Amino acid sequence: MDNYMRLEIPSKSQNEAFARVVVAAFAAQVDPTIDEISDVKTAVSEAVTNAVIHGYENGPGTIVIAATLEGSRLEVTIIDYGVGIADIEKAREPLYTSKPELERSGMGFTIMENFMDSCHVVSEPGKGTTVTLVKTFSRADDTEA
C-alpha cells in the first residue's frame, strides 16, 4: 500500500461535506482531472449520506472512511455499523428507496456506480454496511514524487 488515510466521523448530515472534501484532498496528490475529483466527491457524498439516512436512520453512530492510493488507483471504503441492508440487489435498483416519505430519489448506488470504476457493497442486517469505491485516474503519474 503506497499511501492511505482513515477518518471517523459522527453520523450527522453536516459531516457529509467534510468527508467529501477530505477524500478529494487525499486524492488530489496524484493530480486527477477536475472531473475525476468531482466524480469522487459525488460518490463519497452519496455513500456517506446513505450511512446517515439509511444506516443509522438519522440517529447516532460512527462512519469510517478509509482510502488508499496505489499509483493512480484510489480506493475509498465507507463503513457504518448501522441497520444494514437485507436485500443489496434491491437496494441497488435505480429509483428504489426504503425511505419514500423523505422524498429520497433512490439513486444513491446508481450514482456511485456511474461516477466510479466500481462500487462493491457488503452488508448484513443489524451489523452495518461497507461500500468500497474504486477510481483509476487517467492522467495521474504512477511514479513516486
VMD Tcl script that builds the backbone (N, CA, C; Angstrom):
set m [mol new atoms 435]
animate dup $m
set s [atomselect $m all]
$s set {name element resname resid chain x y z} {
  {N N MET 1 A 0.861 -1.180 0.000}
  {CA C MET 1 A 0.000 0.000 0.000}
  {C C MET 1 A 0.900 1.234 0.000}
  {N N ASP 2 A 0.734 2.062 -1.008}
  {CA C ASP 2 A 1.554 3.257 -1.137}
  {C C ASP 2 A 1.203 4.322 -0.112}
  {N N ASN 3 A -0.077 4.649 -0.024}
  {CA C ASN 3 A -0.498 5.777 0.784}
  {C C ASN 3 A -1.940 5.524 1.246}
  {N N TYR 4 A -2.240 5.911 2.477}
  {CA C TYR 4 A -3.585 5.666 2.983}
  {C C TYR 4 A -4.013 6.759 3.950}
  {N N MET 5 A -5.322 6.811 4.209}
  {CA C MET 5 A -5.876 7.712 5.217}
  {C C MET 5 A -7.088 7.034 5.826}
  {N N ARG 6 A -7.419 7.450 7.048}
  {CA C ARG 6 A -8.592 6.920 7.737}
  {C C ARG 6 A -9.219 8.051 8.531}
  {N N LEU 7 A -10.542 8.143 8.456}
  {CA C LEU 7 A -11.275 9.209 9.117}
  {C C LEU 7 A -12.504 8.597 9.776}
  {N N GLU 8 A -12.768 8.975 11.015}
  {CA C GLU 8 A -14.003 8.572 11.697}
  {C C GLU 8 A -14.782 9.829 12.008}
  {N N ILE 9 A -16.064 9.816 11.624}
  {CA C ILE 9 A -16.917 10.975 11.853}
  {C C ILE 9 A -18.248 10.534 12.448}
  {N N PRO 10 A -18.873 11.408 13.229}
  {CA C PRO 10 A -20.222 11.091 13.706}
  {C C PRO 10 A -21.202 11.052 12.532}
  {N N SER 11 A -22.202 10.232 12.660}
  {CA C SER 11 A -23.239 10.097 11.629}
  {C C SER 11 A -24.181 11.301 11.690}
  {N N LYS 12 A -23.721 12.393 11.117}
  {CA C LYS 12 A -24.513 13.633 11.053}
  {C C LYS 12 A -24.452 14.142 9.629}
  {N N SER 13 A -25.579 14.605 9.124}
  {CA C SER 13 A -25.625 15.030 7.721}
  {C C SER 13 A -24.628 16.145 7.414}
  {N N GLN 14 A -24.344 17.011 8.388}
  {CA C GLN 14 A -23.407 18.105 8.123}
  {C C GLN 14 A -21.972 17.618 7.911}
  {N N ASN 15 A -21.665 16.376 8.296}
  {CA C ASN 15 A -20.318 15.841 8.089}
  {C C ASN 15 A -20.107 15.287 6.687}
  {N N GLU 16 A -21.165 15.195 5.893}
  {CA C GLU 16 A -21.052 14.687 4.521}
  {C C GLU 16 A -20.110 15.563 3.701}
  {N N ALA 17 A -20.259 16.873 3.799}
  {CA C ALA 17 A -19.400 17.791 3.037}
  {C C ALA 17 A -17.943 17.671 3.481}
  {N N PHE 18 A -17.731 17.532 4.777}
  {CA C PHE 18 A -16.375 17.367 5.309}
  {C C PHE 18 A -15.737 16.102 4.746}
  {N N ALA 19 A -16.471 15.008 4.754}
  {CA C ALA 19 A -15.949 13.727 4.255}
  {C C ALA 19 A -15.549 13.836 2.787}
  {N N ARG 20 A -16.382 14.451 1.984}
  {CA C ARG 20 A -16.080 14.535 0.549}
  {C C ARG 20 A -14.851 15.401 0.290}
  {N N VAL 21 A -14.673 16.474 1.063}
  {CA C VAL 21 A -13.520 17.348 0.881}
  {C C VAL 21 A -12.231 16.640 1.323}
  {N N VAL 22 A -12.301 15.897 2.425}
  {CA C VAL 22 A -11.123 15.169 2.907}
  {C C VAL 22 A -10.672 14.134 1.862}
  {N N VAL 23 A -11.608 13.364 1.331}
  {CA C VAL 23 A -11.243 12.357 0.329}
  {C C VAL 23 A -10.716 13.032 -0.935}
  {N N ALA 24 A -11.329 14.130 -1.345}
  {CA C ALA 24 A -10.861 14.854 -2.535}
  {C C ALA 24 A -9.442 15.392 -2.331}
  {N N ALA 25 A -9.165 15.932 -1.151}
  {CA C ALA 25 A -7.821 16.442 -0.855}
  {C C ALA 25 A -6.801 15.313 -0.869}
  {N N PHE 26 A -7.176 14.162 -0.317}
  {CA C PHE 26 A -6.293 12.996 -0.330}
  {C C PHE 26 A -6.015 12.563 -1.766}
  {N N ALA 27 A -7.048 12.474 -2.587}
  {CA C ALA 27 A -6.903 12.028 -3.978}
  {C C ALA 27 A -6.122 13.025 -4.828}
  {N N ALA 28 A -6.166 14.299 -4.458}
  {CA C ALA 28 A -5.509 15.346 -5.244}
  {C C ALA 28 A -3.999 15.146 -5.354}
  {N N GLN 29 A -3.426 14.340 -4.488}
  {CA C GLN 29 A -1.983 14.080 -4.520}
  {C C GLN 29 A -1.504 13.543 -5.862}
  {N N VAL 30 A -2.383 12.833 -6.570}
  {CA C VAL 30 A -1.973 12.214 -7.833}
  {C C VAL 30 A -2.443 13.001 -9.053}
  {N N ASP 31 A -2.865 14.250 -8.825}
  {CA C ASP 31 A -3.204 15.185 -9.894}
  {C C ASP 31 A -4.295 14.675 -10.844}
  {N N PRO 32 A -5.444 14.271 -10.290}
  {CA C PRO 32 A -6.552 13.878 -11.162}
  {C C PRO 32 A -7.158 15.109 -11.844}
  {N N THR 33 A -7.976 14.864 -12.844}
  {CA C THR 33 A -8.661 15.983 -13.501}
  {C C THR 33 A -9.737 16.527 -12.563}
  {N N ILE 34 A -10.222 17.716 -12.873}
  {CA C ILE 34 A -11.313 18.324 -12.092}
  {C C ILE 34 A -12.540 17.410 -12.138}
  {N N ASP 35 A -12.837 16.869 -13.317}
  {CA C ASP 35 A -13.995 15.976 -13.457}
  {C C ASP 35 A -13.843 14.719 -12.611}
  {N N GLU 36 A -12.641 14.159 -12.574}
  {CA C GLU 36 A -12.413 12.954 -11.775}
  {C C GLU 36 A -12.605 13.244 -10.287}
  {N N ILE 37 A -12.086 14.367 -9.822}
  {CA C ILE 37 A -12.262 14.745 -8.409}
  {C C ILE 37 A -13.741 14.969 -8.120}
  {N N SER 38 A -14.439 15.603 -9.029}
  {CA C SER 38 A -15.872 15.835 -8.861}
  {C C SER 38 A -16.631 14.510 -8.759}
  {N N ASP 39 A -16.260 13.544 -9.593}
  {CA C ASP 39 A -16.883 12.215 -9.547}
  {C C ASP 39 A -16.678 11.557 -8.183}
  {N N VAL 40 A -15.458 11.623 -7.678}
  {CA C VAL 40 A -15.139 11.027 -6.379}
  {C C VAL 40 A -15.944 11.712 -5.276}
  {N N LYS 41 A -15.982 13.040 -5.299}
  {CA C LYS 41 A -16.721 13.781 -4.277}
  {C C LYS 41 A -18.206 13.414 -4.290}
  {N N THR 42 A -18.773 13.296 -5.486}
  {CA C THR 42 A -20.190 12.948 -5.608}
  {C C THR 42 A -20.448 11.551 -5.052}
  {N N ALA 43 A -19.616 10.587 -5.417}
  {CA C ALA 43 A -19.804 9.207 -4.951}
  {C C ALA 43 A -19.642 9.100 -3.438}
  {N N VAL 44 A -18.634 9.772 -2.877}
  {CA C VAL 44 A -18.422 9.756 -1.425}
  {C C VAL 44 A -19.613 10.399 -0.725}
  {N N SER 45 A -20.124 11.493 -1.269}
  {CA C SER 45 A -21.306 12.145 -0.693}
  {C C SER 45 A -22.482 11.185 -0.619}
  {N N GLU 46 A -22.717 10.458 -1.696}
  {CA C GLU 46 A -23.829 9.507 -1.731}
  {C C GLU 46 A -23.649 8.412 -0.688}
  {N N ALA 47 A -22.441 7.878 -0.587}
  {CA C ALA 47 A -22.189 6.792 0.363}
  {C C ALA 47 A -22.351 7.263 1.803}
  {N N VAL 48 A -21.822 8.441 2.125}
  {CA C VAL 48 A -21.932 8.971 3.486}
  {C C VAL 48 A -23.392 9.310 3.800}
  {N N THR 49 A -24.087 9.907 2.852}
  {CA C THR 49 A -25.499 10.231 3.047}
  {C C THR 49 A -26.310 8.960 3.294}
  {N N ASN 50 A -26.025 7.899 2.532}
  {CA C ASN 50 A -26.707 6.618 2.758}
  {C C ASN 50 A -26.466 6.105 4.175}
  {N N ALA 51 A -25.233 6.231 4.649}
  {CA C ALA 51 A -24.916 5.764 6.003}
  {C C ALA 51 A -25.703 6.551 7.048}
  {N N VAL 52 A -25.799 7.863 6.876}
  {CA C VAL 52 A -26.520 8.716 7.826}
  {C C VAL 52 A -28.016 8.401 7.803}
  {N N ILE 53 A -28.602 8.431 6.609}
  {CA C ILE 53 A -30.054 8.318 6.479}
  {C C ILE 53 A -30.556 6.885 6.630}
  {N N HIS 54 A -29.877 5.949 5.987}
  {CA C HIS 54 A -30.340 4.565 5.993}
  {C C HIS 54 A -29.640 3.711 7.051}
  {N N GLY 55 A -28.323 3.844 7.132}
  {CA C GLY 55 A -27.566 3.027 8.081}
  {C C GLY 55 A -27.933 3.311 9.531}
  {N N TYR 56 A -27.942 4.589 9.873}
  {CA C TYR 56 A -28.232 4.982 11.258}
  {C C TYR 56 A -29.605 5.625 11.410}
  {N N GLU 57 A -30.345 5.733 10.305}
  {CA C GLU 57 A -31.687 6.330 10.318}
  {C C GLU 57 A -31.697 7.669 11.042}
  {N N ASN 58 A -30.688 8.505 10.709}
  {CA C ASN 58 A -30.509 9.846 11.275}
  {C C ASN 58 A -30.259 9.832 12.781}
  {N N GLY 59 A -29.875 8.687 13.327}
  {CA C GLY 59 A -29.541 8.580 14.742}
  {C C GLY 59 A -28.034 8.608 14.933}
  {N N PRO 60 A -27.593 8.430 16.178}
  {CA C PRO 60 A -26.155 8.464 16.449}
  {C C PRO 60 A -25.440 7.237 15.894}
  {N N GLY 61 A -24.196 7.425 15.561}
  {CA C GLY 61 A -23.368 6.328 15.070}
  {C C GLY 61 A -22.061 6.880 14.547}
  {N N THR 62 A -21.198 5.997 14.123}
  {CA C THR 62 A -19.894 6.380 13.594}
  {C C THR 62 A -19.777 5.897 12.156}
  {N N ILE 63 A -19.248 6.758 11.315}
  {CA C ILE 63 A -18.949 6.400 9.934}
  {C C ILE 63 A -17.433 6.426 9.792}
  {N N VAL 64 A -16.892 5.350 9.237}
  {CA C VAL 64 A -15.457 5.256 8.999}
  {C C VAL 64 A -15.217 5.396 7.501}
  {N N ILE 65 A -14.294 6.264 7.152}
  {CA C ILE 65 A -13.914 6.448 5.751}
  {C C ILE 65 A -12.420 6.168 5.660}
  {N N ALA 66 A -12.083 5.181 4.867}
  {CA C ALA 66 A -10.686 4.828 4.661}
  {C C ALA 66 A -10.395 4.927 3.172}
  {N N ALA 67 A -9.202 5.373 2.831}
  {CA C ALA 67 A -8.841 5.472 1.418}
  {C C ALA 67 A -7.386 5.082 1.238}
  {N N THR 68 A -7.109 4.491 0.089}
  {CA C THR 68 A -5.736 4.159 -0.275}
  {C C THR 68 A -5.473 4.674 -1.685}
  {N N LEU 69 A -4.246 5.063 -1.903}
  {CA C LEU 69 A -3.773 5.427 -3.231}
  {C C LEU 69 A -2.637 4.483 -3.574}
  {N N GLU 70 A -2.789 3.782 -4.668}
  {CA C GLU 70 A -1.725 2.924 -5.177}
  {C C GLU 70 A -1.524 3.319 -6.623}
  {N N GLY 71 A -0.451 4.068 -6.877}
  {CA C GLY 71 A -0.252 4.629 -8.201}
  {C C GLY 71 A -1.390 5.587 -8.505}
  {N N SER 72 A -2.111 5.345 -9.592}
  {CA C SER 72 A -3.224 6.218 -9.980}
  {C C SER 72 A -4.577 5.658 -9.547}
  {N N ARG 73 A -4.565 4.603 -8.726}
  {CA C ARG 73 A -5.806 3.947 -8.299}
  {C C ARG 73 A -6.192 4.373 -6.891}
  {N N LEU 74 A -7.388 4.949 -6.779}
  {CA C LEU 74 A -7.942 5.348 -5.487}
  {C C LEU 74 A -9.003 4.333 -5.080}
  {N N GLU 75 A -8.904 3.858 -3.856}
  {CA C GLU 75 A -9.947 3.001 -3.296}
  {C C GLU 75 A -10.447 3.658 -2.021}
  {N N VAL 76 A -11.762 3.885 -1.958}
  {CA C VAL 76 A -12.382 4.520 -0.800}
  {C C VAL 76 A -13.397 3.550 -0.213}
  {N N THR 77 A -13.306 3.331 1.091}
  {CA C THR 77 A -14.240 2.454 1.783}
  {C C THR 77 A -15.006 3.269 2.813}
  {N N ILE 78 A -16.328 3.177 2.760}
  {CA C ILE 78 A -17.200 3.876 3.710}
  {C C ILE 78 A -17.929 2.803 4.503}
  {N N ILE 79 A -17.755 2.835 5.826}
  {CA C ILE 79 A -18.301 1.792 6.699}
  {C C ILE 79 A -19.244 2.407 7.717}
  {N N ASP 80 A -20.406 1.775 7.881}
  {CA C ASP 80 A -21.271 2.126 9.006}
  {C C ASP 80 A -21.607 0.837 9.748}
  {N N TYR 81 A -21.961 0.997 11.000}
  {CA C TYR 81 A -22.306 -0.153 11.854}
  {C C TYR 81 A -23.786 -0.097 12.213}
  {N N GLY 82 A -24.572 0.345 11.245}
  {CA C GLY 82 A -25.994 0.574 11.456}
  {C C GLY 82 A -26.861 -0.631 11.176}
  {N N VAL 83 A -28.043 -0.361 10.625}
  {CA C VAL 83 A -29.077 -1.395 10.478}
  {C C VAL 83 A -28.772 -2.410 9.388}
  {N N GLY 84 A -27.897 -2.079 8.458}
  {CA C GLY 84 A -27.573 -2.999 7.378}
  {C C GLY 84 A -28.643 -3.013 6.300}
  {N N ILE 85 A -28.363 -3.768 5.245}
  {CA C ILE 85 A -29.268 -3.872 4.106}
  {C C ILE 85 A -29.648 -5.340 3.950}
  {N N ALA 86 A -30.952 -5.621 4.002}
  {CA C ALA 86 A -31.431 -7.000 3.877}
  {C C ALA 86 A -31.267 -7.524 2.452}
  {N N ASP 87 A -31.559 -6.691 1.451}
  {CA C ASP 87 A -31.515 -7.116 0.052}
  {C C ASP 87 A -30.685 -6.101 -0.736}
  {N N ILE 88 A -29.394 -6.383 -0.871}
  {CA C ILE 88 A -28.480 -5.447 -1.535}
  {C C ILE 88 A -28.879 -5.224 -2.989}
  {N N GLU 89 A -29.237 -6.289 -3.694}
  {CA C GLU 89 A -29.609 -6.142 -5.104}
  {C C GLU 89 A -30.821 -5.223 -5.263}
  {N N LYS 90 A -31.802 -5.369 -4.398}
  {CA C LYS 90 A -32.985 -4.496 -4.434}
  {C C LYS 90 A -32.572 -3.052 -4.143}
  {N N ALA 91 A -31.717 -2.868 -3.134}
  {CA C ALA 91 A -31.265 -1.519 -2.768}
  {C C ALA 91 A -30.497 -0.850 -3.897}
  {N N ARG 92 A -29.863 -1.633 -4.754}
  {CA C ARG 92 A -29.068 -1.084 -5.854}
  {C C ARG 92 A -29.916 -0.753 -7.079}
  {N N GLU 93 A -31.172 -1.144 -7.080}
  {CA C GLU 93 A -32.040 -0.848 -8.223}
  {C C GLU 93 A -32.291 0.658 -8.314}
  {N N PRO 94 A -32.156 1.228 -9.532}
  {CA C PRO 94 A -32.446 2.652 -9.689}
  {C C PRO 94 A -33.876 2.967 -9.244}
  {N N LEU 95 A -34.010 4.070 -8.540}
  {CA C LEU 95 A -35.275 4.612 -8.041}
  {C C LEU 95 A -35.835 3.869 -6.832}
  {N N TYR 96 A -35.182 2.782 -6.380}
  {CA C TYR 96 A -35.656 2.109 -5.171}
  {C C TYR 96 A -35.196 2.912 -3.955}
  {N N THR 97 A -36.101 3.154 -3.033}
  {CA C THR 97 A -35.730 3.782 -1.762}
  {C C THR 97 A -36.521 3.143 -0.636}
  {N N SER 98 A -35.860 2.969 0.475}
  {CA C SER 98 A -36.553 2.439 1.659}
  {C C SER 98 A -37.163 3.571 2.480}
  {N N LYS 99 A -36.948 4.803 2.027}
  {CA C LYS 99 A -37.449 5.976 2.757}
  {C C LYS 99 A -38.223 6.910 1.830}
  {N N PRO 100 A -39.295 6.428 1.184}
  {CA C PRO 100 A -40.027 7.307 0.254}
  {C C PRO 100 A -40.642 8.520 0.946}
  {N N GLU 101 A -40.925 8.400 2.235}
  {CA C GLU 101 A -41.512 9.529 2.969}
  {C C GLU 101 A -40.537 10.694 3.086}
  {N N LEU 102 A -39.250 10.439 2.902}
  {CA C LEU 102 A -38.247 11.501 2.959}
  {C C LEU 102 A -37.972 12.090 1.582}
  {N N GLU 103 A -38.752 11.653 0.589}
  {CA C GLU 103 A -38.580 12.107 -0.782}
  {C C GLU 103 A -37.162 11.847 -1.283}
  {N N ARG 104 A -36.645 10.668 -0.970}
  {CA C ARG 104 A -35.335 10.252 -1.461}
  {C C ARG 104 A -35.478 9.813 -2.912}
  {N N SER 105 A -34.447 10.013 -3.709}
  {CA C SER 105 A -34.536 9.694 -5.132}
  {C C SER 105 A -34.315 8.211 -5.417}
  {N N GLY 106 A -33.655 7.509 -4.507}
  {CA C GLY 106 A -33.363 6.107 -4.768}
  {C C GLY 106 A -32.277 5.922 -5.807}
  {N N MET 107 A -31.411 6.914 -5.967}
  {CA C MET 107 A -30.371 6.848 -6.998}
  {C C MET 107 A -28.955 6.775 -6.423}
  {N N GLY 108 A -28.823 6.644 -5.107}
  {CA C GLY 108 A -27.501 6.672 -4.480}
  {C C GLY 108 A -26.522 5.662 -5.045}
  {N N PHE 109 A -26.901 4.381 -5.054}
  {CA C PHE 109 A -25.979 3.358 -5.570}
  {C C PHE 109 A -25.759 3.524 -7.071}
  {N N THR 110 A -26.793 3.917 -7.804}
  {CA C THR 110 A -26.657 4.132 -9.244}
  {C C THR 110 A -25.654 5.244 -9.515}
  {N N ILE 111 A -25.736 6.313 -8.748}
  {CA C ILE 111 A -24.786 7.421 -8.901}
  {C C ILE 111 A -23.372 6.944 -8.583}
  {N N MET 112 A -23.205 6.213 -7.479}
  {CA C MET 112 A -21.870 5.705 -7.120}
  {C C MET 112 A -21.304 4.841 -8.247}
  {N N GLU 113 A -22.147 3.951 -8.799}
  {CA C GLU 113 A -21.705 3.055 -9.867}
  {C C GLU 113 A -21.325 3.826 -11.122}
  {N N ASN 114 A -22.057 4.890 -11.436}
  {CA C ASN 114 A -21.793 5.653 -12.655}
  {C C ASN 114 A -20.607 6.597 -12.546}
  {N N PHE 115 A -20.290 7.047 -11.336}
  {CA C PHE 115 A -19.213 8.017 -11.169}
  {C C PHE 115 A -17.870 7.370 -10.822}
  {N N MET 116 A -17.895 6.110 -10.451}
  {CA C MET 116 A -16.666 5.402 -10.088}
  {C C MET 116 A -16.459 4.226 -11.037}
  {N N ASP 117 A -15.259 3.658 -11.034}
  {CA C ASP 117 A -14.992 2.487 -11.878}
  {C C ASP 117 A -15.679 1.254 -11.318}
  {N N SER 118 A -15.779 1.178 -9.994}
  {CA C SER 118 A -16.511 0.064 -9.390}
  {C C SER 118 A -17.086 0.493 -8.046}
  {N N CYS 119 A -18.151 -0.205 -7.655}
  {CA C CYS 119 A -18.830 0.036 -6.388}
  {C C CYS 119 A -19.232 -1.329 -5.848}
  {N N HIS 120 A -18.616 -1.716 -4.741}
  {CA C HIS 120 A -18.881 -3.020 -4.142}
  {C C HIS 120 A -19.557 -2.794 -2.791}
  {N N VAL 121 A -20.642 -3.517 -2.539}
  {CA C VAL 121 A -21.413 -3.338 -1.311}
  {C C VAL 121 A -21.481 -4.659 -0.558}
  {N N VAL 122 A -21.134 -4.612 0.724}
  {CA C VAL 122 A -21.268 -5.756 1.615}
  {C C VAL 122 A -22.091 -5.280 2.803}
  {N N SER 123 A -23.126 -6.034 3.156}
  {CA C SER 123 A -23.973 -5.614 4.263}
  {C C SER 123 A -24.609 -6.813 4.928}
  {N N GLU 124 A -24.869 -6.652 6.213}
  {CA C GLU 124 A -25.567 -7.676 6.968}
  {C C GLU 124 A -26.543 -6.978 7.904}
  {N N PRO 125 A -27.825 -7.366 7.837}
  {CA C PRO 125 A -28.807 -6.729 8.715}
  {C C PRO 125 A -28.354 -6.766 10.181}
  {N N GLY 126 A -28.445 -5.604 10.822}
  {CA C GLY 126 A -28.072 -5.470 12.217}
  {C C GLY 126 A -26.590 -5.260 12.463}
  {N N LYS 127 A -25.778 -5.355 11.418}
  {CA C LYS 127 A -24.320 -5.226 11.597}
  {C C LYS 127 A -23.693 -4.100 10.794}
  {N N GLY 128 A -24.428 -3.566 9.815}
  {CA C GLY 128 A -23.884 -2.440 9.073}
  {C C GLY 128 A -23.594 -2.733 7.621}
  {N N THR 129 A -22.992 -1.734 6.977}
  {CA C THR 129 A -22.743 -1.778 5.543}
  {C C THR 129 A -21.358 -1.228 5.240}
  {N N THR 130 A -20.696 -1.864 4.288}
  {CA C THR 130 A -19.410 -1.392 3.789}
  {C C THR 130 A -19.533 -1.178 2.293}
  {N N VAL 131 A -19.241 0.035 1.855}
  {CA C VAL 131 A -19.251 0.371 0.430}
  {C C VAL 131 A -17.808 0.662 0.031}
  {N N THR 132 A -17.327 -0.030 -0.996}
  {CA C THR 132 A -15.975 0.191 -1.493}
  {C C THR 132 A -16.062 0.751 -2.907}
  {N N LEU 133 A -15.485 1.928 -3.078}
  {CA C LEU 133 A -15.498 2.640 -4.354}
  {C C LEU 133 A -14.082 2.686 -4.912}
  {N N VAL 134 A -13.951 2.427 -6.207}
  {CA C VAL 134 A -12.632 2.449 -6.838}
  {C C VAL 134 A -12.667 3.354 -8.060}
  {N N LYS 135 A -11.603 4.150 -8.201}
  {CA C LYS 135 A -11.460 5.023 -9.375}
  {C C LYS 135 A -9.983 5.048 -9.740}
  {N N THR 136 A -9.698 4.814 -11.016}
  {CA C THR 136 A -8.330 4.952 -11.524}
  {C C THR 136 A -8.282 6.235 -12.325}
  {N N PHE 137 A -7.386 7.115 -11.949}
  {CA C PHE 137 A -7.292 8.425 -12.577}
  {C C PHE 137 A -6.506 8.345 -13.876}
  {N N SER 138 A -6.981 9.051 -14.883}
  {CA C SER 138 A -6.417 8.947 -16.223}
  {C C SER 138 A -5.064 9.616 -16.360}
  {N N ARG 139 A -4.893 10.779 -15.788}
  {CA C ARG 139 A -3.646 11.496 -16.030}
  {C C ARG 139 A -2.682 11.427 -14.849}
  {N N ALA 140 A -3.033 10.647 -13.846}
  {CA C ALA 140 A -2.165 10.532 -12.676}
  {C C ALA 140 A -0.840 9.882 -13.069}
  {N N ASP 141 A 0.202 10.345 -12.462}
  {CA C ASP 141 A 1.550 9.812 -12.717}
  {C C ASP 141 A 1.780 8.640 -11.783}
  {N N ASP 142 A 2.146 7.499 -12.301}
  {CA C ASP 142 A 2.343 6.301 -11.486}
  {C C ASP 142 A 3.691 6.266 -10.775}
  {N N THR 143 A 4.508 7.278 -10.953}
  {CA C THR 143 A 5.809 7.278 -10.290}
  {C C THR 143 A 5.726 8.044 -8.978}
  {N N GLU 144 A 6.619 7.702 -8.079}
  {CA C GLU 144 A 6.684 8.387 -6.791}
  {C C GLU 144 A 7.194 9.813 -6.977}
  {N N ALA 145 A 6.642 10.725 -6.234}
  {CA C ALA 145 A 7.089 12.124 -6.322}
  {C C ALA 145 A 8.320 12.326 -5.474}
}
mol reanalyze $m
mol bondsrecalc $m
mol representation Tube
mol addrep $m
